[in-house]
């Protein structure tokens, strides 16, 4: 098969030609994989072939080694490892040869392919000679070969974890990279490739950063590169500094003054991409210090590993003025573009982080800037002053901010209606939202919102919802936080008298002609939901009236026929928003008996609408409608049984939706809601549900985040059906045991620890539901054989010492459930377990009230079981 021609055709503008070419590539790959990969690597290495086909050959090779989905990636890795050794050697030889190709497309694609192969082979202790041959390449004469090799080293560091490469090789890689970065390197492309490679290699440099001399050398080269005449090198060098600031925070003291000088010069004088990274350095330092101060509560004991160096506090007098200057560099159209990011926005974001880091100390540095600029004729100055004020509302103490806010509020309300400039209005509405978000609902002597000014605030915000879409969206946001500020307050909310007017205005916004182009409609529905969620008993009749309005809106979306794919997407998005709104209304009205009774008249119609939404079949709507049905099941209780015959197939469809795993996870949650609502009435559907859930657990295609909720769901079902669960006990317990074994010995990064904890929590919730479901049943003895393993699991997670409070509470609860259900059958087992003594005692003295309560209950259950 003439592969060049096929690769050419695969890029043809003619659809049919392209499709045929893709088909023959696919067949070739399926019939003869080694041959397929060899011919691609041969194409890539052949200097006589056109660069387009070489590049595509490289990309196809790369995609044959890696994929986004975990399970697919795993398959591709296994497939490469099981490939014939001779074929692999030939492919790798072609790749290394292509690195020295003068054709940019060929060598730059090859860099990525080599790194993918290395990512598979180095952890398996294969291809040991790779790094050596790359390093000998760095000293090659043609600059393009050097550039390609440095790029490869960079990609390689991105693909493999630091423990795969031994320190001696790490030192050599870093030496080569840092030499390539130094000012003596004449070629810009080489220097750029080296600087980017260092960015990826920083995670490997732990030992080197612990050595003063080596660290000084690396820092000097990075700082010199920030002064390169080439803008891309300066940007890449600052990206390295940003990464160093978080990876090696504790090593920065000797360099921080120089870095301040370099960054402030870049922020004031350099091109935007460079200036943005220079600001990012300080934002990153703020993130580090906020984390340290949060973790240690500001009280540093002698043994704390990471003391805070207070870099931000020390830099404040120079840092804040520099950031305030950036706020005046706005772009004309930044409010219209959702993804906009520029120097003024970066500066304001950093200022907000500085306020969180240092608290009250920032206020005297910012207030004079606000006072000086807020009334200036130039809109840029007014907007910058407002942005600065809004940025410092999270961090300083309310006592310090509230007097300022009380002075500013009237001015801001007037600016929001009268300022001639849309940017200023946009930022003013945003800043009002921040005031409501951080300073409402605090028990302070000086409340911000009083009966006196509430009317004016509401009037101004509702007025602004008629302004341009970006201002209206921010006004919705401010109203959202205003409503949230009065949630769960015992006394009537000052917003109650305006409820009808607020709801009406929000509904009007959702029908604006220009609502389609921005986030405005979503913002209006989110705010409406919040207003309903936080409403008080006095407005319940008005919430009830809203049901029919939203149902009508949802009904209208179902009537439209023959939509284009873009219209269908918009329709589906609107259905999602309306289902979300109904969900909030159902939860609100379902939460008290009186309103629940009045709401029931609509239940059949609402369920009918949800089923029609499912019939439109589109994933996003599915998810919102599914959540709303969960709320409906909770509100209707056992009566929900009448909807099951028709709803069940959609439930099953949701559980089978592996592709959009969020939909699957939501559906699993709804099965839990329905189990709680129906109790034993769910029995007729249990076979189907349990079969599908067990199938999901055994699949390696389902995203791992769905597995913990599936286990919790076992608990919900067992609790609902009681001893009827016997039918599934063996299968469920076997799945739980193997997951429990997996979850006890996990060492890994924070993300993995977090996942492990959610997995343990799901497993424990399942055990808890099963024990409670079988309690007082003649079939309790069926659980006895599983008790030793469960106690062993509890001991295991106790010994690992890395569980969070959530798991602690559930785990000690399971110990109690086991004792409560099995009684004296389990007394000797319980007495032999670590959990029943050390773990129990630890939980009894916990600071967390929920853990403590759970432990007190477990103690009681254990003493009953042992005394029988």
C-alpha positions in Angstrom: 0.0 0.0 0.0 1.5 3.3 -1.1 1.3 5.1 2.3 2.4 8.5 1.1 -0.6 8.8 -1.3 -3.0 7.6 1.3 -1.7 10.2 3.9 -2.1 12.9 1.2 -5.6 11.8 0.5 -6.4 11.8 4.2 -5.9 15.6 4.1 -7.9 16.2 1.0 -10.6 18.8 0.9 -12.8 16.3 -0.9 -14.8 14.5 1.7 -15.1 11.2 -0.2 -11.4 11.0 -0.9 -10.6 11.8 2.7 -13.1 9.2 4.0 -11.7 6.4 1.8 -8.1 7.2 2.9 -9.1 7.2 6.6 -10.8 3.9 6.0 -7.8 2.3 4.3 -5.5 3.5 7.1 -7.9 2.0 9.7 -7.9 -1.4 7.8 -4.1 -1.4 7.5 -3.8 -0.8 11.2 -6.3 -3.6 12.1 -4.8 -6.1 9.7 -1.1 -5.6 10.4 -0.2 -3.3 13.3 3.6 -3.8 13.2 3.6 -3.2 9.5 1.4 -0.1 9.9 3.5 1.5 12.6 6.7 0.7 10.7 5.5 2.2 7.5 4.5 5.4 9.4 7.9 5.7 11.1 9.5 5.1 7.7 7.4 7.8 6.1 8.4 10.1 9.0 12.1 9.4 8.6 12.2 9.7 4.8 13.7 13.0 3.8 12.4 12.6 0.3 8.7 12.6 1.4 6.6 15.8 1.5 6.5 17.5 4.9 2.6 17.3 5.1 2.6 13.5 4.9 5.5 13.2 7.3 3.8 15.3 9.9 0.5 13.4 9.6 2.4 10.0 9.9 3.9 11.3 13.1 0.6 12.4 14.5 -1.0 9.1 13.7 1.9 7.3 15.4 1.5 9.5 18.5 -2.3 8.7 18.6 -1.5 5.0 18.4 0.4 5.4 21.7 -1.8 7.6 23.8 -5.4 8.6 24.4 -7.4 10.9 26.6 -9.6 8.2 28.1 -7.9 6.2 30.8 -9.1 2.8 29.6 -8.2 3.5 26.0 -4.8 4.7 27.0 -4.2 1.5 29.0 -5.2 -0.6 26.0 -2.7 1.3 23.7 0.1 1.0 26.2 -0.5 -2.8 26.5 -0.7 -3.1 22.7 2.7 -1.3 22.3 4.4 -3.4 25.0 3.2 -6.6 23.4 4.5 -5.6 19.9 7.3 -7.6 18.3 10.7 -6.5 19.7 12.3 -6.2 16.3 9.5 -4.0 15.0 9.8 -1.8 18.0 13.6 -1.4 17.6 13.2 -0.4 14.0 10.5 2.1 14.8 12.6 3.7 17.6 15.7 3.8 15.3 13.6 5.7 12.7 12.4 8.1 15.3 15.9 8.9 16.6 17.1 9.4 13.1 14.3 11.8 12.3 15.2 14.1 15.2 18.1 15.4 13.1 15.9 16.1 10.1 16.2 19.7 8.9 12.4 19.7 8.2 10.6 21.4 11.1 7.3 19.5 10.9 9.2 16.2 10.9 11.5 16.7 13.8 9.0 18.6 16.0 6.3 15.8 15.6 9.0 13.2 16.3 9.9 14.8 19.6 6.4 14.2 20.8 6.3 10.6 19.5 9.6 9.7 21.2 8.3 11.1 24.5 5.2 9.0 24.2 7.2 5.8 23.6 9.5 6.8 26.5 6.4 7.3 28.7 5.5 3.7 28.1 8.9 2.1 28.1 11.1 3.9 30.7 8.8 2.9 33.7 9.1 -0.7 32.4 13.0 -0.4 32.5 13.0 -0.6 28.7 14.9 1.7 26.2 17.7 2.4 28.8 19.9 3.9 26.1 17.4 6.6 25.1 18.5 9.5 27.4 22.2 8.8 26.7 21.6 9.1 22.9 19.5 12.2 23.3 22.2 13.8 25.4 24.9 13.0 22.9 22.6 14.7 20.3 22.5 18.0 22.2 26.1 18.7 21.1 25.3 18.2 17.4 26.3 21.0 15.1 23.1 21.9 13.2 21.0 24.0 15.5 17.7 22.4 14.4 18.9 19.0 15.7 19.8 20.6 19.0 16.4 22.3 19.2 14.6 19.1 18.4 16.5 17.2 21.1 15.9 19.8 23.8 12.2 19.7 22.8 12.2 15.9 23.2 13.8 16.1 26.6 11.2 18.6 27.7 8.3 16.4 26.4 9.9 13.4 28.0 10.0 15.1 31.5 6.3 15.8 30.9 5.5 12.2 30.2 7.4 10.3 32.9 7.4 10.8 36.7 10.6 11.9 38.4 11.2 8.5 40.1 11.7 6.8 36.7 14.9 8.6 35.9 17.9 8.2 38.2 19.6 11.3 39.7 22.8 11.0 37.6 20.7 11.2 34.4 18.6 14.0 35.8 21.8 16.0 36.5 22.9 15.5 32.9 19.5 16.5 31.5 19.4 19.7 33.6 23.0 20.6 32.6 22.1 20.2 28.9 18.9 22.2 29.3 20.4 25.0 31.4 23.4 25.3 29.0 21.0 25.6 26.1 19.2 28.4 27.9 22.3 30.5 28.6 22.9 33.8 26.8 26.0 32.3 25.1 23.7 30.1 23.0 23.5 32.0 19.8 20.4 30.4 18.3 17.0 31.8 19.4 15.1 28.6 18.6 17.5 26.5 20.7 17.3 28.8 23.6 13.5 28.9 23.5 13.3 25.1 23.3 15.7 24.8 26.3 13.7 27.3 28.4 10.5 25.4 27.7 12.2 22.1 28.5 13.4 23.5 31.8 9.7 24.3 32.6 8.9 20.6 32.3 12.0 19.4 34.0 11.6 21.5 37.2 9.8 18.7 39.0 12.9 16.5 38.6 15.2 19.1 40.2 14.4 18.5 43.9 18.0 17.4 44.7 19.5 20.2 42.6 17.4 22.9 44.3 18.6 21.6 47.7 22.2 22.3 46.6 23.0 26.1 47.0 25.4 26.3 44.2 23.3 24.4 41.6 20.2 26.3 42.6 22.0 29.7 42.3 23.1 28.7 38.8 19.7 27.6 37.7 18.1 30.8 39.1 20.7 33.0 37.5 20.1 31.5 34.1 16.3 31.8 34.4 16.5 35.4 35.5 18.9 36.2 32.6 16.5 34.6 30.2 13.8 37.0 31.4 15.9 39.7 29.8 16.4 38.0 26.4 15.7 40.2 23.3 13.2 37.5 22.1 9.7 37.9 23.6 8.9 34.2 23.5 12.0 33.4 25.6 11.1 36.1 28.1 7.6 34.7 28.4 8.9 31.1 28.8 11.4 32.2 31.4 8.7 33.9 33.5 6.6 30.7 33.2 9.6 28.9 34.8 9.7 31.4 37.6 5.9 31.0 38.2 6.5 27.2 38.4 9.5 27.6 40.8 7.4 29.9 43.0 5.0 27.1 43.8 7.4 24.1 43.6 10.3 25.6 45.5 8.6 28.4 47.6 10.8 27.7 50.6 14.0 28.2 48.6 13.2 31.7 47.3 14.4 34.0 50.0 17.8 34.9 48.5 16.3 35.7 45.1 13.0 37.5 46.0 14.3 41.1 45.8 15.9 40.5 42.3 12.7 38.8 41.2 10.6 41.7 42.4 12.8 44.1 40.3 12.6 41.9 37.2 8.8 41.4 37.5 8.0 45.0 38.2 10.0 46.1 35.2 8.2 43.5 33.0 4.8 44.5 34.3 5.5 48.2 33.5 7.3 47.9 30.3 7.1 44.5 28.6 4.7 43.1 26.1 1.4 41.7 27.4 2.2 38.0 27.3 5.4 38.6 29.4 3.8 41.1 31.8 0.9 38.6 32.4 3.4 35.9 33.5 5.2 38.4 35.7 2.0 39.2 37.6 1.2 35.5 37.7 4.4 35.0 39.7 3.0 37.2 42.6 -0.4 35.5 42.3 1.3 32.2 42.7 3.2 33.4 45.8 -0.1 34.5 47.2 -1.6 31.1 46.6 1.3 29.5 48.4 1.1 31.8 51.4 -2.7 31.6 51.7 -2.4 27.8 51.8 0.4 27.9 54.4 -1.5 30.4 56.6 -4.7 28.4 56.3 -3.0 25.1 57.2 -1.2 26.4 60.2 -3.7 29.0 61.3 -1.0 31.6 61.5 0.4 29.9 64.6 3.8 28.5 63.7 5.2 25.8 66.0 8.8 24.8 66.0 8.2 21.7 64.0 6.3 23.2 61.1 7.9 22.0 57.9 6.9 25.0 55.7 7.2 28.2 57.5 5.7 31.2 55.8 8.2 33.8 54.6 5.7 36.6 54.4 7.0 37.6 51.0 3.8 39.4 50.1 3.6 41.3 53.4 7.2 42.5 52.9 6.7 43.5 49.3 3.3 45.3 49.9 4.5 48.9 49.8 6.0 48.4 46.3 3.7 45.5 45.1 0.4 47.2 45.6 1.2 50.4 43.6 2.5 48.3 40.8 -0.7 46.3 40.7 -2.9 49.4 40.9 -1.1 50.9 37.8 -2.1 47.8 35.8 -5.8 48.4 36.5 -5.6 51.4 34.2 -4.6 49.3 31.2 -8.1 48.0 30.4 -9.1 46.9 26.9 -12.1 48.6 25.2 -14.2 45.4 24.7 -13.1 43.2 27.6 -16.6 42.9 29.1 -18.1 41.5 26.0 -15.7 38.6 25.6 -16.2 35.8 28.1 -12.7 34.5 27.8 -11.0 37.9 28.0 -7.8 38.0 30.0 -5.5 41.1 30.0 -3.1 42.9 32.2 -5.8 44.9 34.0 -7.7 41.7 34.8 -4.6 39.9 35.9 -3.6 42.8 38.1 -7.0 43.0 39.7 -7.0 39.2 40.3 -3.6 39.4 41.9 -4.7 42.4 44.1 -7.6 40.2 45.3 -5.2 37.4 46.2 -2.9 39.9 48.0 -5.9 41.1 50.1 -6.6 37.5 51.0 -3.0 37.0 52.0 -2.4 40.1 54.1 -5.9 41.1 55.2 -6.2 44.6 56.8 -2.7 45.8 55.8 -3.9 46.3 52.2 -6.7 48.7 53.0 -4.7 51.9 53.6 -2.7 51.2 50.5 -5.7 50.9 48.2 -8.3 53.4 49.6 -6.3 56.6 48.6 -6.2 55.2 45.0 -10.0 54.7 45.0 -10.7 58.1 46.5 -8.5 59.8 44.0 -9.8 58.1 40.8 -13.5 57.3 41.5 -14.8 60.7 40.2 -12.2 61.4 37.4 -13.6 62.3 34.0 -11.6 59.5 32.3 -13.7 56.2 32.4 -10.5 54.2 32.9 -9.7 55.9 36.2 -13.3 55.4 37.5 -13.3 51.8 36.4 -9.9 51.1 37.9 -10.9 52.6 41.2 -14.1 50.5 41.3 -12.2 47.4 40.4 -9.6 48.0 43.1 -12.3 48.5 45.7 -14.1 45.4 44.7 -10.9 43.4 44.7 -10.1 44.0 48.4 -13.4 43.0 49.9 -12.3 39.4 50.7 -9.5 39.3 53.2 -9.6 42.3 55.5 -11.8 42.3 58.6 -15.5 43.3 58.3 -14.8 46.0 61.0 -12.4 47.6 58.7 -14.4 47.3 55.5 -18.0 48.0 56.6 -17.5 51.7 57.4 -15.9 52.1 53.9 -18.7 50.2 52.2 -21.4 52.2 54.0 -19.8 55.4 52.5 -19.3 53.9 49.1 -22.7 52.2 48.7 -24.8 55.3 47.8 -22.1 56.4 45.3 -22.0 53.0 43.7 -25.8 52.7 43.3 -25.8 56.1 41.6 -22.9 55.1 39.3 -24.7 51.9 38.3 -27.6 53.9 37.0 -26.0 57.2 35.9 -22.4 56.5 34.8 -22.2 57.1 31.0 -19.7 54.3 30.5 -20.7 50.7 30.3 -17.3 49.4 31.6 -17.8 51.4 34.8 -21.3 50.1 35.2 -20.2 46.5 34.6 -17.5 46.7 37.3 -19.7 48.6 39.7 -22.4 45.8 39.5 -19.6 43.2 40.0 -18.3 45.1 43.1 -21.7 45.4 44.6 -22.0 41.6 44.2 -18.7 41.2 46.1 -20.0 43.5 48.9 -23.1 41.3 49.3 -21.1 38.1 48.9 -18.6 38.8 51.7 -20.2 41.3 54.0 -23.8 40.4 54.4 -25.3 38.2 57.1 -22.5 39.1 59.5 -23.5 40.0 63.0 -22.0 43.5 62.9 -23.3 46.6 64.7 -23.4 48.4 61.4 -25.5 46.4 58.9 -25.0 47.3 55.3 -28.6 46.8 54.2 -31.3 48.4 56.2 -35.1 48.7 55.7 -34.2 52.2 54.6 -31.8 51.5 51.7 -33.1 48.0 50.6 -35.8 49.5 48.3 -33.1 51.6 46.5 -30.7 48.7 46.1 -33.4 46.4 44.6 -34.7 49.2 42.4 -31.3 49.9 41.0 -30.4 46.3 40.4 -33.7 45.6 38.6 -33.2 48.7 36.6 -29.7 47.5 35.6 -31.1 44.2 34.4 -32.4 46.2 31.4 -28.9 47.5 30.6 -26.5 46.0 28.1 -26.1 42.2 28.4 -22.8 42.3 30.3 -24.1 44.9 32.9 -27.4 43.0 33.2 -25.5 39.8 33.9 -23.4 41.4 36.6 -26.6 42.9 38.1 -28.1 39.4 38.3 -25.0 38.2 40.0 -25.2 41.0 42.6 -28.9 40.1 43.3 -27.9 36.4 43.6 -25.5 37.3 46.5 -28.0 39.7 48.0 -30.6 36.9 48.2 -28.0 34.4 49.5 -27.1 36.8 52.3 -30.5 36.3 53.9 -30.7 32.5 53.6 -31.7 30.7 56.7 -32.1 33.8 58.8 -34.8 33.4 61.4 -36.3 36.9 61.0 -38.1 37.9 57.8 -35.8 38.9 55.0 -35.8 42.6 54.0 -36.2 41.3 50.4 -39.6 39.7 51.1 -41.7 42.7 50.1 -39.9 42.8 46.7 -40.1 39.1 46.0 -42.8 39.4 43.3 -41.1 42.3 41.6 -37.7 40.5 41.6 -39.1 37.3 40.1 -41.0 39.2 37.4 -37.9 41.2 36.4 -35.8 38.0 36.2 -38.3 36.3 34.0 -38.4 39.3 31.8 -34.6 39.1 31.4 -34.9 35.5 30.3 -37.0 36.7 27.4 -34.8 39.5 26.2 -34.1 39.6 22.5 -30.4 39.8 23.0 -30.3 37.0 25.6 -29.0 34.4 23.3 -25.5 35.7 22.7 -24.2 35.9 26.3 -24.4 34.2 29.6 -27.2 36.5 30.6 -30.0 33.9 30.4 -28.1 31.4 32.5 -27.3 34.1 35.1 -30.9 35.2 35.3 -32.1 31.6 35.9 -29.3 31.0 38.5 -30.4 34.1 40.3 -34.1 33.2 40.1 -33.2 29.8 41.7 -31.2 31.4 44.5 -34.1 33.9 45.2 -36.5 31.0 45.4 -34.1 28.8 47.5 -33.5 31.6 50.0 -37.2 32.8 50.2 -39.1 32.6 53.4 -42.4 31.2 54.4 -44.3 34.4 53.6 -43.6 34.1 49.9 -44.5 30.4 49.6 -47.8 31.2 47.8 -45.8 33.2 45.2 -43.4 30.3 44.7 -46.4 28.1 44.1 -47.6 30.4 41.4 -44.2 30.2 39.7 -44.6 26.4 39.1 -47.2 26.9 36.4 -45.2 29.7 34.7 -42.0 27.6 34.5 -44.0 24.5 33.4 -45.5 26.5 30.6 -42.0 27.7 29.5 -40.8 24.1 29.5 -43.9 23.0 27.6 -43.1 25.7 24.9 -39.6 24.3 24.4 -41.1 20.9 23.6 -43.4 22.3 20.9 -40.8 23.5 18.5 -40.5 21.3 15.4 -37.6 20.8 12.9 -34.7 22.6 14.5 -31.3 23.1 13.1 -28.5 21.5 15.2 -27.5 24.9 16.6 -31.2 25.7 17.6 -31.5 22.2 19.1 -28.4 22.9 21.2 -30.0 26.2 22.4 -33.3 24.5 23.1 -31.6 21.8 25.1 -29.7 24.4 27.1 -32.9 26.2 27.9 -34.6 23.0 28.9 -31.7 22.3 31.2 -32.1 25.8 32.9 -35.9 25.3 33.2 -35.5 21.8 34.7 -32.9 23.2 37.1 -35.4 25.9 38.1 -38.2 23.4 38.7 -35.8 21.3 40.8 -35.2 24.2 43.2 -38.9 25.0 43.3 -39.8 21.3 44.1 -37.2 21.2 46.9 -38.5 24.5 48.3 -42.2 23.5 48.3 -41.4 19.9 49.3 -39.6 21.0 52.4 -42.7 21.8 54.5 -46.0 19.8 54.8 -48.3 22.7 54.0 -46.7 23.8 50.8 -46.0 20.2 49.8 -49.7 19.4 49.9 -50.5 22.4 47.6 -47.7 21.5 45.2 -48.9 17.9 44.7 -51.6 19.0 42.3 -48.8 19.7 39.7 -46.8 16.5 40.3 -48.3 14.4 37.4 -48.0 17.2 34.9 -44.4 18.0 35.9 -43.4 14.4 35.6 -45.1 14.2 32.2 -42.9 17.2 31.1 -39.7 15.6 32.4 -40.5 12.4 30.5 -41.0 14.4 27.3 -37.7 16.2 27.9 -36.0 12.7 28.0 -37.7 11.8 24.8 -35.8 14.8 23.1 -32.7 12.8 24.0 -29.7 15.0 24.6 -27.2 14.5 27.4 -27.3 17.9 29.1 -31.0 18.1 29.5 -31.0 14.6 30.7 -28.8 15.5 33.6 -30.9 18.5 34.8 -34.2 16.6 34.3 -32.7 13.6 36.1 -31.8 15.8 39.1 -35.2 17.4 39.1 -36.8 13.9 39.1 -34.7 13.0 42.1 -36.1 16.1 43.9 -39.7 15.1 42.8 -39.2 11.6 44.2 -38.1 13.0 47.5 -41.1 15.3 47.6 -43.7 12.7 46.5 -42.4 9.8 48.6 -44.1 6.4 48.0 -46.5 8.0 45.5 -43.6 8.2 43.1 -44.2 4.5 42.4 -46.9 5.3 39.8 -44.2 7.0 37.6 -41.8 4.1 37.6 -43.2 2.0 34.8 -42.7 4.8 32.3 -39.6 6.3 33.9 -37.6 3.1 34.4 -36.2 2.9 30.9 -34.7 6.4 31.1 -33.2 5.5 34.5 -31.6 2.5 32.8 -30.4 4.6 29.9 -28.8 7.0 32.4 -27.0 4.2 34.2 -25.6 2.9 30.9 -24.3 6.3 29.8 -20.6 5.7 30.3 -19.5 8.3 27.7 -21.0 11.2 29.7 -20.1 9.9 33.1 -21.5 12.9 34.9 -24.9 11.9 33.6 -24.3 8.3 34.9 -23.2 9.7 38.3 -26.3 11.8 38.6 -28.5 8.9 37.7 -26.9 6.8 40.3 -27.7 9.5 42.8 -31.3 9.5 41.7 -31.6 5.8 42.2 -30.7 6.6 45.8 -33.4 9.3 46.0 -36.0 6.9 44.6 -35.0 4.1 46.9 -35.5 6.4 49.9 -38.8 7.5 48.5 -40.3 4.2 47.5 -38.7 1.9 50.1 -40.0 -1.7 49.5 -42.0 -0.5 46.4 -38.7 -0.4 44.5 -38.4 -4.2 44.7 -39.8 -4.9 41.2 -37.1 -2.8 39.7 -34.2 -4.0 41.8 -33.0 -6.8 39.6 -32.5 -4.5 36.7 -30.9 -1.8 38.7 -28.5 -4.0 40.7 -27.5 -5.9 37.5 -26.6 -2.6 35.8 -24.8 -1.2 38.9 -22.7 -4.4 39.2 -21.9 -4.2 35.5 -20.8 -0.6 35.9 -18.5 -1.5 38.7 -16.7 -4.2 36.7 -16.3 -2.0 33.6 -12.9 -0.4 33.1 -14.5 2.1 30.7 -16.5 3.9 33.4 -14.8 7.0 34.9 -13.6 6.1 38.3 -15.5 9.0 40.0 -18.8 7.2 39.4 -17.8 4.2 41.5 -18.0 5.7 45.0 -21.7 6.8 44.5 -22.5 3.3 43.2 -21.4 1.8 46.4 -23.4 4.4 48.4 -26.4 3.4 46.2 -26.1 -0.2 47.3 -26.6 1.1 50.9 -29.7 3.1 49.8 -31.2 0.1 48.1 -30.5 -2.3 51.0 -32.0 0.1 53.4 -35.1 0.4 51.2 -35.7 -3.3 50.6 -34.4 -4.8 53.9 -33.9 -8.6 53.9 -35.0 -8.8 50.2 -31.4 -7.6 49.5 -30.3 -11.2 50.3 -30.7 -11.9 46.6 -27.8 -9.5 45.8 -25.8 -9.9 49.0 -23.1 -12.2 47.7 -22.4 -10.1 44.6 -22.5 -6.8 46.4 -20.3 -7.9 49.2 -17.8 -9.4 46.8 -17.6 -6.1 44.9 -17.3 -4.2 48.2 -14.5 -6.4 49.4 -12.4 -6.1 46.4 -12.8 -2.3 46.4 -12.1 -2.2 50.1 -8.8 -4.1 49.6 -7.8 -1.7 46.8 -8.6 1.4 48.9 -6.4 0.6 51.9 -2.9 0.6 50.4 -2.8 3.7 48.3 0.1 6.1 48.3 -0.2 9.0 45.9 -0.8 12.6 45.2 -3.5 14.7 46.9 -5.9 14.0 44.1 -5.5 10.2 44.6 -5.9 10.5 48.4 -9.1 12.5 47.9 -10.5 9.9 45.5 -9.5 7.1 47.9 -11.4 8.8 50.7 -14.5 9.2 48.6 -14.2 5.5 47.6 -13.9 4.5 51.2 -16.8 6.6 52.1 -19.0 5.0 49.4 -18.0 1.5 50.6 -18.7 2.4 54.2 -22.1 3.9 53.3 -23.0 0.6 51.6 -22.0 -1.5 54.6 -24.0 0.9 56.8 -27.2 0.6 54.7 -26.8 -3.2 54.5 -26.5 -3.6 58.3 -29.4 -1.3 58.9 -31.5 -2.9 56.3 -31.1 -6.4 57.8 -31.5 -5.2 61.4 -34.2 -7.2 63.3 -34.6 -9.6 60.4 -34.4 -13.4 60.8 -31.8 -13.3 58.1 -29.3 -11.2 60.0 -27.0 -14.2 60.4 -26.2 -14.0 56.7 -24.0 -11.1 57.4 -21.9 -12.8 60.1 -19.3 -14.3 57.6 -18.6 -10.8 56.2 -18.0 -9.2 59.6 -14.3 -10.1 60.0 -13.4 -8.6 56.6 -15.3 -5.4 57.4 -13.6 -5.0 60.8 -10.3 -5.7 59.1 -11.1 -2.9 56.6 -11.9 -0.5 59.4 -8.6 -1.4 61.2 -6.8 -0.9 57.9 -8.0 2.6 57.1 -7.5 3.5 60.8 -3.8 2.4 60.5 -3.3 4.3 57.3 -4.0 7.6 59.1 -5.0 9.5 56.0 -8.8 9.5 56.2 -10.8 12.8 56.2 -13.5 13.7 58.8 -16.2 12.5 56.4 -14.7 9.0 56.3 -14.0 9.0 60.0 -17.7 9.7 60.8 -19.0 7.0 58.4 -16.4 4.5 59.5 -17.2 4.8 63.2 -20.9 4.7 62.2 -20.3 1.3 60.5 -18.7 -0.1 63.6 -21.8 0.9 65.5 -24.1 -0.5 62.8 -22.2 -3.8 62.9 -22.5 -4.1 66.6 -26.1 -3.0 66.6 -27.2 -5.5 63.9 -25.1 -8.5 64.8 -25.2 -8.1 68.6 -23.5 -10.9 70.5 -22.7 -12.8 67.3 -20.0 -10.3 66.7 -18.9 -9.5 70.3 -15.6 -11.4 70.3 -14.7 -10.2 66.8 -15.3 -6.6 67.8 -13.3 -7.0 71.0 -10.3 -8.2 69.0 -10.3 -5.2 66.6 -8.2 -2.1 66.9 -11.2 0.0 65.7 -13.3 -0.8 68.8 -10.6 0.6 71.1 -8.1 3.1 69.7 -10.1 4.3 66.8 -13.3 4.6 68.9 -11.4 6.6 71.6 -9.9 8.9 69.0 -13.3 9.6 67.6 -14.9 10.2 71.0 -12.4 13.0 71.6 -12.8 14.5 68.1 -13.3 18.2 67.6 -15.8 17.5 64.9 -19.3 17.2 66.5 -20.6 14.8 63.9 -17.7 12.4 64.4 -18.2 12.6 68.2 -21.9 11.9 68.0 -21.4 9.0 65.7 -18.7 7.6 68.1 -21.0 8.0 71.2 -23.6 6.0 69.4 -21.1 3.3 68.3 -19.8 3.1 71.9 -23.4 2.4 73.1 -24.1 -0.2 70.5 -20.8 -2.0 71.2 -21.4 -2.1 75.0 -24.9 -3.6 74.3 -23.4 -6.2 71.9 -20.7 -7.2 74.4 -22.9 -7.3 77.4 -25.6 -9.7 75.9 
